[in-house]
Amino acid sequence: METTLRDKHVLLAVTGSIAAYKSVLILRRLVEAGARVTVVMTSSARQFITPLTFQVLSRRPVYTSLFDPSDEIRHLTLAEQVDLILIAPATANIIGKIANGIADDLLTTLVTASRAPMVMAPAMDGDMWNYPVLQRNLSVLDGLGVQIVPPEEGPLASGKEGVGRLASEERILSAVLSRLSRRCDLIGETVLITAGPTREPIDPVRYLTNRSSGKMGYALARAARWRGARVILVSGPTSLAGPANVERVLVQTAEEMRDAVRRYFPETTLLIMAAAVADYRPRFRADQKLKKDTSTLFLELEPTPDILSDLGPERGSRIVAGFAAETEDVLNRARAKLEQKGLDLIVANDVTQEGAGFDLDTNIVTLMDAHGTTTALPKLSKAEVAERILDEIVKLKARSRTDDRIIR
Ligand code: PMT
């Protein structure tokens, strides 16, 4: 039996979804892992499953109301006592309420009062999952440091197929574990991360860009912050909210990104370039909007500065990691970029694979280091990919310290 959550007090919040029955299995896994689990249910959750089931399995009272007669102020005592709040399943309604600070029942008031880390596993119909307001609310929560375990694709209660099924117990448990046993292995480091696309202006209203959403770089920034680093996030244009406690520097063009990286580089101990920087920009930027006529328009392009290659000898002993977004001969091209740009690690990203690359919540990557080690990862959420990249970087740092000692 696992006992990895011994001495941890987890608050399992169950909300009104057909997936509520799966919370019973999650509760069992948490208890098996050694956690003390207190269950809180919303009134809609009780339409799907009874408190008694959770009470028997957790061997603890189940709380359902803000107004239970008791000596304690329930929402405040629970808020203080727990080490982590897990909301599984999380409905669109609870996500909307928490993202907007609404506190009108036991769960939402205790969330407002608690400073414990929070993990949320949404479950809902595919159309609800794709609703832009829900996605905006998730992005607000993400920016506040809530760890979202995205739902999976498959048959839904409506009879349709789509994204919306509660994530597997494995994935939810692993998010809880990683959040609670968070390694503080980047304390003392200043991590500079680039994210998102760049925009290269053609005229005052048009630009060249790419499909990067910034999600990969933002996931890295959040993960590095959780591990104790000071994080500077140099971000191209994106709709994502800045992660909590991360210094965000907004830029538009490759040149502005280069300048920001150079400005912060002297105080940086670790650089990760996840941004999709434009390789070319228009040689001339028109002062006025280009007028349409019947003739063909030729744009003359020139290379942008290569931010990574330009760091040259200034990089000293810092660990520098880059990404390679490729559509063919992925590993060879990534290895070539690792060597050309003098990197310690490259994250090879075959963006033709389903579930990998631009503007998705998942990614499929292969990590390749300068010592010749190659590690292929399965499809994971970008938050999980970020953790694996940081694990690799921590190993490379430890190795470079050992190598230094041997040379001396
Ligand atoms: O933002 P998302 O929607 O989450 O998508 C994530 C992602 C696909 C953008 C990300 O996973 C990724 O692969 N990022 C790198 C994309 C890219 O531009 O790769 P590249 O092969 O063109 O560049 C190689 C490396 O050189 C990158 O680290 C890049 O940041 C860097 N570079 C590129 C051009 C340039 N002028 N200067 C650079 O330093």
Residues whose N, C-alpha, C, O or C-beta is under 5 A from the ligand:
A	BS01	PMT	G196 R211 S212 S213 G214 K215 M216 M273 A274 A275 A276 V277 A278 D279 T304 P305 D306 I307 L308 G322 F323 A324 A325 N349 G357 F358 D359 L360
